[in-house]
Amino acid sequence: MHEHQEISVSLPYSSILPVSSLASIFDQVTNSYKFYWFLAILEAVRDGEGRILPMQKLLARMTARVWYPINY
């Protein structure tokens, strides 16, 4: 079995963004879906998909990212 290792990462402070709120979603991570969800959002923002991100597109991005590790 793998030992549970706690990793501490500090995000940069911002006076205009609630960075601590974002960081808190990763406090209790038992599965990797939160990371894939966040990566899908970051990719959509990077690709300029706008301020409203359709759930189906985010799920498609998540599925595309996990397809290879799951199948190989």
Jmol script that loads the backbone (N, CA, C; Angstrom):
load data "model"
ATOM      1  N   MET A   1       0.837  -1.187   0.000  1.00  0.00           N
ATOM      2  CA  MET A   1       0.000   0.000   0.000  1.00  0.00           C
ATOM      3  C   MET A   1       0.874   1.239   0.000  1.00  0.00           C
ATOM      4  N   HIS A   2       0.336   2.290  -0.537  1.00  0.00           N
ATOM      5  CA  HIS A   2       1.043   3.566  -0.557  1.00  0.00           C
ATOM      6  C   HIS A   2       0.696   4.367   0.684  1.00  0.00           C
ATOM      7  N   GLU A   3       1.690   4.977   1.240  1.00  0.00           N
ATOM      8  CA  GLU A   3       1.451   5.854   2.377  1.00  0.00           C
ATOM      9  C   GLU A   3       0.855   7.158   1.887  1.00  0.00           C
ATOM     10  N   HIS A   4      -0.028   7.722   2.698  1.00  0.00           N
ATOM     11  CA  HIS A   4      -0.612   9.023   2.369  1.00  0.00           C
ATOM     12  C   HIS A   4       0.430  10.097   2.638  1.00  0.00           C
ATOM     13  N   GLN A   5       0.765  10.845   1.607  1.00  0.00           N
ATOM     14  CA  GLN A   5       1.720  11.935   1.766  1.00  0.00           C
ATOM     15  C   GLN A   5       1.005  13.253   1.544  1.00  0.00           C
ATOM     16  N   GLU A   6       1.172  14.147   2.463  1.00  0.00           N
ATOM     17  CA  GLU A   6       0.559  15.458   2.337  1.00  0.00           C
ATOM     18  C   GLU A   6       1.546  16.402   1.677  1.00  0.00           C
ATOM     19  N   ILE A   7       1.092  17.043   0.633  1.00  0.00           N
ATOM     20  CA  ILE A   7       1.936  17.980  -0.101  1.00  0.00           C
ATOM     21  C   ILE A   7       1.397  19.379   0.144  1.00  0.00           C
ATOM     22  N   SER A   8       2.274  20.263   0.515  1.00  0.00           N
ATOM     23  CA  SER A   8       1.869  21.637   0.778  1.00  0.00           C
ATOM     24  C   SER A   8       2.396  22.543  -0.326  1.00  0.00           C
ATOM     25  N   VAL A   9       1.483  23.231  -0.985  1.00  0.00           N
ATOM     26  CA  VAL A   9       1.851  24.161  -2.043  1.00  0.00           C
ATOM     27  C   VAL A   9       1.188  25.488  -1.743  1.00  0.00           C
ATOM     28  N   SER A  10       1.958  26.546  -1.780  1.00  0.00           N
ATOM     29  CA  SER A  10       1.413  27.874  -1.533  1.00  0.00           C
ATOM     30  C   SER A  10       1.220  28.596  -2.858  1.00  0.00           C
ATOM     31  N   LEU A  11       0.026  29.098  -3.051  1.00  0.00           N
ATOM     32  CA  LEU A  11      -0.247  29.904  -4.243  1.00  0.00           C
ATOM     33  C   LEU A  11       0.080  31.358  -3.928  1.00  0.00           C
ATOM     34  N   PRO A  12       0.414  32.121  -4.950  1.00  0.00           N
ATOM     35  CA  PRO A  12       0.759  33.530  -4.708  1.00  0.00           C
ATOM     36  C   PRO A  12      -0.437  34.323  -4.182  1.00  0.00           C
ATOM     37  N   TYR A  13      -0.174  35.280  -3.340  1.00  0.00           N
ATOM     38  CA  TYR A  13      -1.208  36.144  -2.783  1.00  0.00           C
ATOM     39  C   TYR A  13      -1.677  37.136  -3.841  1.00  0.00           C
ATOM     40  N   SER A  14      -2.961  37.446  -3.818  1.00  0.00           N
ATOM     41  CA  SER A  14      -3.519  38.473  -4.684  1.00  0.00           C
ATOM     42  C   SER A  14      -4.527  39.280  -3.884  1.00  0.00           C
ATOM     43  N   SER A  15      -4.453  40.600  -3.992  1.00  0.00           N
ATOM     44  CA  SER A  15      -5.415  41.444  -3.278  1.00  0.00           C
ATOM     45  C   SER A  15      -6.747  41.535  -4.020  1.00  0.00           C
ATOM     46  N   ILE A  16      -6.784  41.085  -5.290  1.00  0.00           N
ATOM     47  CA  ILE A  16      -8.028  41.190  -6.070  1.00  0.00           C
ATOM     48  C   ILE A  16      -8.677  39.837  -6.361  1.00  0.00           C
ATOM     49  N   LEU A  17      -7.970  38.740  -6.100  1.00  0.00           N
ATOM     50  CA  LEU A  17      -8.530  37.404  -6.336  1.00  0.00           C
ATOM     51  C   LEU A  17      -8.555  36.597  -5.039  1.00  0.00           C
ATOM     52  N   PRO A  18      -9.616  35.816  -4.815  1.00  0.00           N
ATOM     53  CA  PRO A  18      -9.685  34.991  -3.603  1.00  0.00           C
ATOM     54  C   PRO A  18      -8.879  33.690  -3.779  1.00  0.00           C
ATOM     55  N   VAL A  19      -7.564  33.811  -3.809  1.00  0.00           N
ATOM     56  CA  VAL A  19      -6.681  32.676  -4.062  1.00  0.00           C
ATOM     57  C   VAL A  19      -6.860  31.593  -3.004  1.00  0.00           C
ATOM     58  N   SER A  20      -7.088  31.969  -1.766  1.00  0.00           N
ATOM     59  CA  SER A  20      -7.258  30.975  -0.705  1.00  0.00           C
ATOM     60  C   SER A  20      -8.489  30.100  -0.949  1.00  0.00           C
ATOM     61  N   SER A  21      -9.516  30.663  -1.548  1.00  0.00           N
ATOM     62  CA  SER A  21     -10.707  29.869  -1.883  1.00  0.00           C
ATOM     63  C   SER A  21     -10.366  28.819  -2.927  1.00  0.00           C
ATOM     64  N   LEU A  22      -9.610  29.204  -3.917  1.00  0.00           N
ATOM     65  CA  LEU A  22      -9.181  28.257  -4.940  1.00  0.00           C
ATOM     66  C   LEU A  22      -8.312  27.166  -4.323  1.00  0.00           C
ATOM     67  N   ALA A  23      -7.350  27.556  -3.524  1.00  0.00           N
ATOM     68  CA  ALA A  23      -6.439  26.587  -2.912  1.00  0.00           C
ATOM     69  C   ALA A  23      -7.179  25.607  -2.014  1.00  0.00           C
ATOM     70  N   SER A  24      -8.243  26.062  -1.368  1.00  0.00           N
ATOM     71  CA  SER A  24      -8.953  25.197  -0.426  1.00  0.00           C
ATOM     72  C   SER A  24      -9.644  24.016  -1.100  1.00  0.00           C
ATOM     73  N   ILE A  25      -9.939  24.094  -2.396  1.00  0.00           N
ATOM     74  CA  ILE A  25     -10.585  22.952  -3.054  1.00  0.00           C
ATOM     75  C   ILE A  25      -9.658  21.746  -3.134  1.00  0.00           C
ATOM     76  N   PHE A  26      -8.357  21.982  -2.989  1.00  0.00           N
ATOM     77  CA  PHE A  26      -7.402  20.888  -3.040  1.00  0.00           C
ATOM     78  C   PHE A  26      -6.959  20.410  -1.658  1.00  0.00           C
ATOM     79  N   ASP A  27      -7.593  20.920  -0.593  1.00  0.00           N
ATOM     80  CA  ASP A  27      -7.238  20.507   0.764  1.00  0.00           C
ATOM     81  C   ASP A  27      -7.548  19.028   1.014  1.00  0.00           C
ATOM     82  N   GLN A  28      -8.699  18.584   0.593  1.00  0.00           N
ATOM     83  CA  GLN A  28      -9.119  17.196   0.806  1.00  0.00           C
ATOM     84  C   GLN A  28      -9.220  16.490  -0.545  1.00  0.00           C
ATOM     85  N   VAL A  29      -8.101  15.967  -1.011  1.00  0.00           N
ATOM     86  CA  VAL A  29      -8.074  15.303  -2.318  1.00  0.00           C
ATOM     87  C   VAL A  29      -7.871  13.809  -2.092  1.00  0.00           C
ATOM     88  N   THR A  30      -8.922  13.030  -2.381  1.00  0.00           N
ATOM     89  CA  THR A  30      -8.806  11.577  -2.278  1.00  0.00           C
ATOM     90  C   THR A  30      -8.787  10.933  -3.653  1.00  0.00           C
ATOM     91  N   ASN A  31      -9.258  11.641  -4.651  1.00  0.00           N
ATOM     92  CA  ASN A  31      -9.240  11.165  -6.033  1.00  0.00           C
ATOM     93  C   ASN A  31      -8.664  12.265  -6.915  1.00  0.00           C
ATOM     94  N   SER A  32      -8.273  11.906  -8.099  1.00  0.00           N
ATOM     95  CA  SER A  32      -7.616  12.883  -8.968  1.00  0.00           C
ATOM     96  C   SER A  32      -8.589  13.716  -9.800  1.00  0.00           C
ATOM     97  N   TYR A  33      -9.897  13.469  -9.685  1.00  0.00           N
ATOM     98  CA  TYR A  33     -10.831  14.190 -10.542  1.00  0.00           C
ATOM     99  C   TYR A  33     -10.734  15.699 -10.358  1.00  0.00           C
ATOM    100  N   LYS A  34     -10.423  16.182  -9.166  1.00  0.00           N
ATOM    101  CA  LYS A  34     -10.327  17.629  -8.945  1.00  0.00           C
ATOM    102  C   LYS A  34      -9.212  18.237  -9.775  1.00  0.00           C
ATOM    103  N   PHE A  35      -8.110  17.517  -9.890  1.00  0.00           N
ATOM    104  CA  PHE A  35      -6.995  18.014 -10.691  1.00  0.00           C
ATOM    105  C   PHE A  35      -7.358  18.045 -12.172  1.00  0.00           C
ATOM    106  N   TYR A  36      -8.022  16.994 -12.646  1.00  0.00           N
ATOM    107  CA  TYR A  36      -8.433  16.956 -14.049  1.00  0.00           C
ATOM    108  C   TYR A  36      -9.497  18.017 -14.353  1.00  0.00           C
ATOM    109  N   TRP A  37     -10.376  18.233 -13.415  1.00  0.00           N
ATOM    110  CA  TRP A  37     -11.402  19.274 -13.555  1.00  0.00           C
ATOM    111  C   TRP A  37     -10.731  20.650 -13.679  1.00  0.00           C
ATOM    112  N   PHE A  38      -9.781  20.920 -12.789  1.00  0.00           N
ATOM    113  CA  PHE A  38      -9.081  22.201 -12.799  1.00  0.00           C
ATOM    114  C   PHE A  38      -8.269  22.364 -14.087  1.00  0.00           C
ATOM    115  N   LEU A  39      -7.597  21.300 -14.530  1.00  0.00           N
ATOM    116  CA  LEU A  39      -6.847  21.367 -15.788  1.00  0.00           C
ATOM    117  C   LEU A  39      -7.764  21.653 -16.970  1.00  0.00           C
ATOM    118  N   ALA A  40      -8.948  21.063 -16.979  1.00  0.00           N
ATOM    119  CA  ALA A  40      -9.911  21.308 -18.055  1.00  0.00           C
ATOM    120  C   ALA A  40     -10.327  22.779 -18.076  1.00  0.00           C
ATOM    121  N   ILE A  41     -10.550  23.354 -16.907  1.00  0.00           N
ATOM    122  CA  ILE A  41     -10.911  24.773 -16.824  1.00  0.00           C
ATOM    123  C   ILE A  41      -9.757  25.640 -17.306  1.00  0.00           C
ATOM    124  N   LEU A  42      -8.541  25.334 -16.863  1.00  0.00           N
ATOM    125  CA  LEU A  42      -7.376  26.115 -17.291  1.00  0.00           C
ATOM    126  C   LEU A  42      -7.178  26.048 -18.804  1.00  0.00           C
ATOM    127  N   GLU A  43      -7.350  24.861 -19.382  1.00  0.00           N
ATOM    128  CA  GLU A  43      -7.208  24.716 -20.834  1.00  0.00           C
ATOM    129  C   GLU A  43      -8.265  25.524 -21.576  1.00  0.00           C
ATOM    130  N   ALA A  44      -9.498  25.488 -21.088  1.00  0.00           N
ATOM    131  CA  ALA A  44     -10.583  26.228 -21.735  1.00  0.00           C
ATOM    132  C   ALA A  44     -10.316  27.729 -21.685  1.00  0.00           C
ATOM    133  N   VAL A  45      -9.822  28.214 -20.555  1.00  0.00           N
ATOM    134  CA  VAL A  45      -9.492  29.633 -20.428  1.00  0.00           C
ATOM    135  C   VAL A  45      -8.338  29.983 -21.356  1.00  0.00           C
ATOM    136  N   ARG A  46      -7.313  29.116 -21.371  1.00  0.00           N
ATOM    137  CA  ARG A  46      -6.158  29.338 -22.251  1.00  0.00           C
ATOM    138  C   ARG A  46      -6.590  29.404 -23.719  1.00  0.00           C
ATOM    139  N   ASP A  47      -7.544  28.551 -24.094  1.00  0.00           N
ATOM    140  CA  ASP A  47      -8.013  28.495 -25.482  1.00  0.00           C
ATOM    141  C   ASP A  47      -9.038  29.575 -25.811  1.00  0.00           C
ATOM    142  N   GLY A  48      -9.325  30.452 -24.848  1.00  0.00           N
ATOM    143  CA  GLY A  48     -10.219  31.580 -25.083  1.00  0.00           C
ATOM    144  C   GLY A  48     -11.668  31.195 -25.304  1.00  0.00           C
ATOM    145  N   GLU A  49     -12.157  30.212 -24.564  1.00  0.00           N
ATOM    146  CA  GLU A  49     -13.534  29.738 -24.752  1.00  0.00           C
ATOM    147  C   GLU A  49     -14.574  30.600 -24.049  1.00  0.00           C
ATOM    148  N   GLY A  50     -14.163  31.687 -23.476  1.00  0.00           N
ATOM    149  CA  GLY A  50     -15.122  32.602 -22.872  1.00  0.00           C
ATOM    150  C   GLY A  50     -15.266  32.431 -21.380  1.00  0.00           C
ATOM    151  N   ARG A  51     -16.182  33.210 -20.814  1.00  0.00           N
ATOM    152  CA  ARG A  51     -16.379  33.219 -19.368  1.00  0.00           C
ATOM    153  C   ARG A  51     -17.335  32.127 -18.901  1.00  0.00           C
ATOM    154  N   ILE A  52     -18.188  31.640 -19.805  1.00  0.00           N
ATOM    155  CA  ILE A  52     -19.123  30.564 -19.466  1.00  0.00           C
ATOM    156  C   ILE A  52     -18.637  29.307 -20.171  1.00  0.00           C
ATOM    157  N   LEU A  53     -18.324  28.294 -19.382  1.00  0.00           N
ATOM    158  CA  LEU A  53     -17.771  27.059 -19.924  1.00  0.00           C
ATOM    159  C   LEU A  53     -18.817  25.948 -19.830  1.00  0.00           C
ATOM    160  N   PRO A  54     -19.266  25.444 -20.972  1.00  0.00           N
ATOM    161  CA  PRO A  54     -20.277  24.379 -20.953  1.00  0.00           C
ATOM    162  C   PRO A  54     -19.758  23.115 -20.274  1.00  0.00           C
ATOM    163  N   MET A  55     -20.578  22.514 -19.441  1.00  0.00           N
ATOM    164  CA  MET A  55     -20.210  21.313 -18.704  1.00  0.00           C
ATOM    165  C   MET A  55     -19.748  20.202 -19.648  1.00  0.00           C
ATOM    166  N   GLN A  56     -20.441  20.017 -20.762  1.00  0.00           N
ATOM    167  CA  GLN A  56     -20.089  18.942 -21.686  1.00  0.00           C
ATOM    168  C   GLN A  56     -18.677  19.115 -22.235  1.00  0.00           C
ATOM    169  N   LYS A  57     -18.283  20.340 -22.513  1.00  0.00           N
ATOM    170  CA  LYS A  57     -16.930  20.573 -23.028  1.00  0.00           C
ATOM    171  C   LYS A  57     -15.883  20.298 -21.962  1.00  0.00           C
ATOM    172  N   LEU A  58     -16.166  20.693 -20.728  1.00  0.00           N
ATOM    173  CA  LEU A  58     -15.223  20.414 -19.644  1.00  0.00           C
ATOM    174  C   LEU A  58     -15.093  18.910 -19.414  1.00  0.00           C
ATOM    175  N   LEU A  59     -16.216  18.202 -19.432  1.00  0.00           N
ATOM    176  CA  LEU A  59     -16.171  16.753 -19.254  1.00  0.00           C
ATOM    177  C   LEU A  59     -15.422  16.073 -20.393  1.00  0.00           C
ATOM    178  N   ALA A  60     -15.580  16.585 -21.616  1.00  0.00           N
ATOM    179  CA  ALA A  60     -14.848  16.031 -22.758  1.00  0.00           C
ATOM    180  C   ALA A  60     -13.349  16.235 -22.587  1.00  0.00           C
ATOM    181  N   ARG A  61     -12.955  17.394 -22.095  1.00  0.00           N
ATOM    182  CA  ARG A  61     -11.530  17.660 -21.852  1.00  0.00           C
ATOM    183  C   ARG A  61     -10.986  16.731 -20.770  1.00  0.00           C
ATOM    184  N   MET A  62     -11.764  16.539 -19.706  1.00  0.00           N
ATOM    185  CA  MET A  62     -11.332  15.650 -18.637  1.00  0.00           C
ATOM    186  C   MET A  62     -11.177  14.218 -19.150  1.00  0.00           C
ATOM    187  N   THR A  63     -12.148  13.763 -19.919  1.00  0.00           N
ATOM    188  CA  THR A  63     -12.111  12.412 -20.468  1.00  0.00           C
ATOM    189  C   THR A  63     -10.910  12.223 -21.390  1.00  0.00           C
ATOM    190  N   ALA A  64     -10.634  13.224 -22.209  1.00  0.00           N
ATOM    191  CA  ALA A  64      -9.486  13.146 -23.113  1.00  0.00           C
ATOM    192  C   ALA A  64      -8.183  13.029 -22.334  1.00  0.00           C
ATOM    193  N   ARG A  65      -8.071  13.745 -21.227  1.00  0.00           N
ATOM    194  CA  ARG A  65      -6.842  13.698 -20.417  1.00  0.00           C
ATOM    195  C   ARG A  65      -6.649  12.360 -19.716  1.00  0.00           C
ATOM    196  N   VAL A  66      -7.721  11.732 -19.262  1.00  0.00           N
ATOM    197  CA  VAL A  66      -7.577  10.483 -18.513  1.00  0.00           C
ATOM    198  C   VAL A  66      -7.638   9.243 -19.384  1.00  0.00           C
ATOM    199  N   TRP A  67      -8.010   9.399 -20.636  1.00  0.00           N
ATOM    200  CA  TRP A  67      -8.160   8.241 -21.506  1.00  0.00           C
ATOM    201  C   TRP A  67      -6.872   7.428 -21.606  1.00  0.00           C
ATOM    202  N   TYR A  68      -5.762   8.065 -21.894  1.00  0.00           N
ATOM    203  CA  TYR A  68      -4.505   7.343 -22.069  1.00  0.00           C
ATOM    204  C   TYR A  68      -4.049   6.638 -20.783  1.00  0.00           C
ATOM    205  N   PRO A  69      -3.968   7.329 -19.644  1.00  0.00           N
ATOM    206  CA  PRO A  69      -3.521   6.617 -18.428  1.00  0.00           C
ATOM    207  C   PRO A  69      -4.412   5.444 -18.039  1.00  0.00           C
ATOM    208  N   ILE A  70      -5.701   5.569 -18.275  1.00  0.00           N
ATOM    209  CA  ILE A  70      -6.620   4.491 -17.909  1.00  0.00           C
ATOM    210  C   ILE A  70      -6.443   3.286 -18.834  1.00  0.00           C
ATOM    211  N   ASN A  71      -6.235   3.539 -20.113  1.00  0.00           N
ATOM    212  CA  ASN A  71      -6.147   2.465 -21.082  1.00  0.00           C
ATOM    213  C   ASN A  71      -4.760   1.869 -21.242  1.00  0.00           C
ATOM    214  N   TYR A  72      -3.746   2.542 -20.738  1.00  0.00           N
ATOM    215  CA  TYR A  72      -2.395   2.003 -20.840  1.00  0.00           C
ATOM    216  C   TYR A  72      -1.776   2.022 -19.496  1.00  0.00           C
TER     217      TYR A  72
END
end "model"
wireframe off; spacefill off
backbone 0.3
color backbone group
